[in-house]
Amino acid sequence: MPTTAQMTGGAPEIEGGVRQRFLFWACFAALVTTSFAFIVRALILDDLGREFNLSQTQKGEIFGVGLWPFALSIVLFSLVIDKIGYGKAMVFAFVCHVASVIITVCTPLVGPGKGGSEEAAYWMLYVGNFVVALGNGTVEAVINPVVATMFSREKTKWLNILHAGWPGGLVLGGVLAIGMGKAYWGWKVCLILIPAAIYGLMMLKRKFPVQERVKAGVPYREMLQEAGVLGALIVVTLMVMEVGRVFNWSMKTQLIVGGILVLGFGAYVLSPGRLMFIFLVLVMMPLAITELGTDGWITELMTPEMERLNLHPGWVLVYTSFIMMVLRFFAGPIVHKLSPLGLLAVCSLVAAIGLVSLSISTGVMILVAATLYGFGKTFFWPTMLGVVSERFPKGGALTLNAISGVGMLSVGVIGLALLGNIQDRGVDRRLKNEEPAVHEKLVWTEKTSLIGEYRAIDREKLDRLTDQERAVLERVDAEVKKGALSWVAIFPVFMLVCYLGLIRYFRARGGYRAEVLQRQGARDEKGTGGTVGLLGGG
């Protein structure tokens, strides 16, 4: 006899069994692919710089383009994912991952060695990173609501297990890439094809569950009203700032584009949004900077100390990622014991202690400090997704993925720039106060950023320094890099205060509980997640 889901054209109910687990691990493999792309490209950045004569700014731009398109695709797909189907979205993600590898490894064909130019090579690499970021964002736009729907009674637990795929990919991809030593960088990029092929095959002909918001008959506009105008204002502001920076838009252009988008959204939803959701979105910004912002800089920040131990600095990121991967698999009992908000509060405290410890540790004590930091950051991202999914189920894919988009944008727009700015200002201040003679001999460039005006050393004009003066600069540089981590600790301390406030808020109202959607009537839109077929049907 056909099931109710089959009669209504949707996917079979998924609350247990082989089909559920297989789809879950397909989502897991897709997330592994995104972190492979992240760490492989981070580890080959210096190789690309040498081969194509990229400046530090160009290297930063190429790596940075791996962030904002992620947020663009995860937010935009969230608006239409229930309409077009999860299947088509996953086909798009797979094509992006494969295409990005092909584009990147073909870059030498347009480089100066083949009769091309350095500029052509730069744009080829830029496009390759742009495409992989689109694929990564699309993966998250699909897997988060799919897993939250499949495991609607244990969302936080299973979202944590799902997101063990991110550090798992960092560990596996990092070990493979580092293990390849000085092998040609193009072969390292091809490592991304391994998990991509696995999830591509696993997703083939998979049937996806009907998202709980759609199944409950919650109208599309009501989904948008959960985020509301205030939510749109935050997301659009960050998106327009980053896109405007990349394409050199004037402030006037950014205000016009942002204003049109927010006003248009507001005119349709006619709602400010749920204030609790807006609060969580704001907390997600320091959370993302604490985790991904630090991860983006940790290799370079710890390079001086790791070189003293004759170890590749990338091992710090691999080690902390391994801790995250293992602990996320055991999230269920921990969440049950502490509650989602309690877990986030504890993690904030441990992360703050870990970051301060990293900033002052030397030798083998770095391992202890890195362990604390690894424990602290482990449950941040997936537990926040779990809280949003449990408290705002009417928001469907939008609220769940919008908060991820805000997190990634916060890192790209604010976090990475802030950590760099702290280092530039710190070197300027320390040299001026402690080594004025060296400070005077350096060439300084006045620059402006989102953080404000600052002065940076022109690293191409260090030949005027003696060996002794150069050693002084390297010492101050290394000390400032480590000290930057203590500044980042301010963010988890702020988060700790926020989570303690939320715990108190919910206790005054009987305790934290997940909201459960009840069916409101016939669905107002097609209720199928779709199937990944040869042409991405459904």
N, C-alpha and C positions, 0 to 999 in steps of 0.2 A: 504493500500500500504506500502511495506517495506521502511524504511528510508535508506538514503545513508550509514549510519553506519552499519545497518543490512546487507546490500548487500555486504559490504566489509569485513564483519566478525568482525567488531569492536563493541564496546559498543555504545549505543545511545548517541547522542550529549547531553552534560550536561551543560546547561547554565541557567537553572531555573527549578522550579517545585518540586514536592514531592520527586521524585527519587534523585534529587540532595541534598535536605536537609537531607534526611534519611542517605545517604552515608556520608554526612558531619558529622552528629552527631555520626555515627558509628566510624569515625576517631577520633572525640572528645573523645568518651568513651575509645578508645584504648590509647590515650595519658594520660587520667586520670589513667589508669592502671599503666603506667610507673612511675607516680609520687607517687602513692600508694606504689609501690615497694620501691621507694627511701626513703620516710619518715618513713614507717613502719620499715624498716631495720635499719635506723638511730636511731630510738627510742628504739629498742630492743638490741642494740649493747652491752650495759652494762650488760643486762640480760644474753646474750650469754657468755660474758667474765666471769661472776661469775659461770655459770653452767659448762663451759668447761675449766675453768682456763686459759683463753687466756691472753697473755701479751698485753700491749698497742700497740706494734708493730704488733702483729697478728691481733688485732682488726682493726688497720689501713689498713692492707693488705686485710682483708676480705671486708671492706667497699670500699677500692680502686678498687678492682676487679669489682666493679659495674660500673666503668667508661670506662676503655680502651676497653673492649669487645664491649661496645656500639659504640665507634668510629670505631672499626674494622668492625662490621656488617653494620653500616650505610654507610660506604665508599664502602665496597665490594659489597653490594647489589645494590648500586647506579650504579655500572658498568654493572650489568646484569639485573636489575629490569625490563627493557623494553623487555627483551628476555624471562624471565621465567614467567612474569606476576605478577601483584599485588596480585592476589588471592592466589597463592602458598606462596608468602612471608608472607601474613597475617596468613595463617595456621601455618607456621613455628613460627611466633611470639606467637601465641596463645599456641602452644605446649610448647614453652619455658617458658611462664608465669606459666602454670599449673605444668610443670615438676619442676620448681624451688621451688614452694611451697612444693611439695611432698618431694623433696630432703632435703629441709631445716627442715621440721617438723620431718623427719625420722632420723635426726642427733643423737638424744639420743640413738638410737638403736646401734650405733657404738661407743658411748662414753664410758668412764671408768665405768659408773654405770651399764652398760649392758655387761661387760666383754670385751669391746673394749679398746680404748686408746684415750688420749687427741689429739694425732696427727691425728688419723682417724677422730675425730670429726671436727678438724680444716679443714681438706681437704674436708670433706662433706659440711661444710658451705661455703668454698671457691668455690666449684663447683656449689652450689646453687646460689651464687651471680654471678658467671660467666655466668650461663645459663640465668638468668633474665636480665642481661645486654645485651646479644645477642638479646633477645626478644625486649627489649626497643629500641635498635638501629634499628632493623628491622621495628618496628612500625614507627619510624620517617622517615626511608628510603622510606616508602610507603606514609604516610599521607601528607608530605610536597609537593611532586610533584602532588599528586592527587588533593589536594585543590587548588594549584596554577593553575592547568589545569581547574578545574571546574569553578573557578572564575577568569578567565584570565584578565578580565577588572578591577578587584578590588583586586589584589593579596595581597597587604599589609594589607588592611582592614580585609580580611577573614583569613589570616595567623595569625593575632593578635587575632581574635576571636577563631580560632582553638587552639592557644597556651594559651588561658585562661584555657584550660583543665589541663595544668601542675600545675599552682597554685591552681586550683580548687581541684585537687587530693591531693595536699599537705594539703589544709585546711580540706577537708572531711576525708582523711586518718589520719591526725594528730589529729583531734578532736575525731575520733573513737578510735584510739590507746591510746591517753591520757585518754579518758573517761573510758577505760577498766581498768585503774588503775594498780593494781598489778596482774592482771590476767596472766595466763601462757603465755609466749611469743609465743608459737606455735599457739595459737588461734589468736593472733594479725597478724601473718604471713598469716593466712588463709583469712584475710580481702582482700588480693590481688585478691582472686578468685571472689569477688563480681563484680568489674568492668570488670574483664577478661571474666566472663560469659556473661555479658551484651554486650560487643563488639563482642564476639564470635557469639552470636545469631544474632546480628544486621548485621554482615558481611556475614552471611550465604546466599549464592546465590546472593550476591550483584554483580552488573556489574560495572566495573571501566571504567573511560573515557580513551580515547587514549591520551597519554601525548602529549602536544603541539609540542614538538620537533619532535616526531615521525610523528604526523599528518602533520606537515609542510614539511616532507621529508628531514629533516636535517640529513646527514649521521652520523653514529656512531663515526667515526674518527673526524669529525668536532665538535662533542660534547666534545670529549676528548681534542681537541685543545683549547677550551675556558679556561680550567684549565692549560694545557700545562706542560712543564717540571718544571717550577718554582713552580706551584701549587703542582705538584707531589712531588717535593723536600721538601716542607713544611710539607705536610701530611705524607709522608713516614718517614721523620726525626723524627717527634713526635711519630708516631706509633712504629718505631723500638726502640726509646729510652725507651718507656714505656714497650714494650714487653721484651726488653733486660734487663730492671731493674727487671721485675718479674721473668724471667728465668735465671738471673745472667749471661747474655752474656758479654763477654769482649768487649772493645771498638773496637778491630779489627773485631770481628764477626759482631758487629752492622754496622760498615762501609762497610763490604763486602755485607751483606744482603741489606742494604739501597742502596748501589751503584748499585747492580744488578737490583733492582726494578726500580730505577729512570732511569737508562740507558736503560733498556728494554722498559719502557714507552716512553722515549724520542725518541728512535729509531722508534717507531711506529707512534707517533703523529707528530714529526718533527716541533714542535712549542714551543716557550717559554711560551705561554699563554697570555691572555689579562692582561695588566699591571694594569688596574683598578680592575680586579678581585683579583689579587695578593695583591693589596693594601688593599682591603676589608678583605681578609683573615688575613692579619697582624693585622688589627684593631679588628677583631673578637677575637683575643687572649686576650687582656686586657678587652674586653667586657665580655667574659665568666668568667674571673677571678673575675671581679667586681660583677657579678650576682651569678653564681653557686659556685665560690670559697668562697665568703663571706657567702652564704647560708650554705655551708658545715661546716663552723666554727662558725656561728652566735650563735648557741645554747650554745656551750661551752664558747665562748667569753663573752656572756652576763649572764652566770650563776651566778657570784658573785652579780651583781646588782639585778637580778631577785629574787634571794634567799632572799635578804634584803626586797623585797616586798612580800615575801611568795607566789611567783608564779612559776610555772613550766617554766624553760627557753625555752622550746619548743614553748611557746606561742608567742615569738617574731617572729619566722619563720612562724607560722600559721597566725599571724596578718598581716605581710607584704605580705604574699601570698594571703590573702583575698583581700587586696587592688589591687594587680595585677589582680586577677580574675575579679573583678568588672570593672576595668578600661579598660581591653582588650576587653570587650564586647562593649565598646563605642569608639573603635579605629577609626572607619570610619570618623566621623566628625572631630576628632582631626587631623588625617592624612590629610584630605582635607584642613584644615585650615593652618597647618604648613608645609606640604610636608614631605615625609619620612625622608629626611636628616635634616630638621628643627626640627622634632620631636626627632630624635636621639641626636641632639645637645642640646636641652632643657633638655632631660633626663640625659645626661652626667653631666650637670651643677647641676641639682637637686640631683643626686646621690652623687656627690662629697660633696655637702653641708650636705646631710643626713649622710654620713659616718663620716665626721668630727664631726658632732653634736652627733652621737652615741658614739664617743670616749671620749666626755667630759661631757655627760649628766648623771644626777643622778635622782633617784626617778621617779616621774611621767613624768618628761621631757623626759625620754627614749621613752615614747609613741609618743611624738611629733617628736623626731628624727627618730624613726622607721617609722613613717608615711612619712616623707620626703624621706627616703631611699626607702620605698616601692613604692612611686610615681616615683622615679627616675629610678628604675630598671625595671619598668613594661613593657615598650615597646622595650627594647633592642633587645632581641633574635628574636622575630617574625618580627620586622621591618627590621632588617638586612637580614633576609630570604626574605622578600618582595623586598628589594632593589636588591638583587642578582637575584631573579627570574625575576624582571622587566628589569634589565639591561643586563642579560645574558640568555635569553630564549633558545638560541642554546645549552647551557650547560645542559639543561634538568634536570634530576634527579641528575646528577653528581655534578654540581656546587652548586646546592641548598643544597644537603646533605653533600658535602665535607666541606662546611663552618661550618655546625653543628658539623661534626666530628672533625674539627680543634678546635672548641670551647671547646668541651668536653675533648679532649686530652690536651689542654692548662691547663684546670683545674686540670686534673689528674697528668700531668707531672710537671707543674710549679706552678699553683695557690695554691693548698692545701699545698704543700711542702713549698712554699714561706711564707705563713701565719704562718705555724708552726715554720719556721726558724726565722722569725721576733720575735716571742715570746721567743724562746730559747736564741737568742742573746740579746734581751732586758733584760731578767732576769739576765743573766750573767753580762751585763754592769751595770745595776742599783745596783745590790748587791755589785759589786766590788767597785763602787764609793761611795755608800751611807751606806752600811752595810758590811764593809770589814771583820768584825769578823764572821758574819754569812756566808759570802762567803767562808771563809777559812775552815769552819767546814763541808761544803757540799762536797760530792763526785761528781766530774765532769767527764764526758765521752767525749773523743774526737771523733767527728763523721765527716763524709764527705757526702755531698749531691750535687745535681745539682747546688745548690746556692753557694756552696763552703764549706770550713771547718768551724766547729763551735763546741761549747762546750754545752753539755746538762746535767742537773742534773740527777743523778741516783736516781729516786724516791723511789726505794726499800730500800735506805739506809738513810732515814731521822730520824731514831730512835736516832741518836747522837745529835739531836737538842733538846733544852729545849722547853717548851710550848711557852715561850715568843719569842724565835727565830723562832719557827714554825709559829707563828702569823705574824712575820715580813715577812717571805717568802710568806705567803698567801696574805698579803697586796700588796707586790711588784708584785706577780704573777697576781693578779686581775687588778692592774693598767696597767701592760704591755699588758694584754689581750685586754683591752679596747683601749689602745693606738695603737694596731696593726691595728685597723679600720681606723685610720687617714692615715696610710701608704698606705692602699688600695685606698684611695681617689686620689692618684697620677694617677691611671689608668683611671678613668673617666675624669680627667682633660686633659690627653693626648688624649683621644677620642674626647673631645670637640674641641681641636685644629684641629684634623683630619677632623671632620665633617664640621667645619667652612671652612676649606680649600676646601673640596669637594663642598660646597655650592657656594663658590666663583668661583670655576672651572666651574661648570655648568652654573652659571649666565653669565659668559663670553662667553658661547656657546649657549645662548638662553634659558637656564633654564633646569631643570631636567625633563626628559620625559622617559616613559617606552618604550623599544623597542618592536615592534610588528612583529612577524614572519609571513612571507608570504609563501604560499605553493610553494615548489621548484620542485615539480613533484611527480612521484610515490614513494611511501614509499619503502625504501630499507630493511625493516625488518618488521616482523609481528607487526601490529599495534593494539594490543588489551591489555587492562589492565587485562583482565581475569575475572573469576568469582570464588568466594569462595564457593565451593560445599563441599560435604562430604569428598571428597578426594583432595580438593584444586585445582580444575581444572583451566586451562587457564593460 
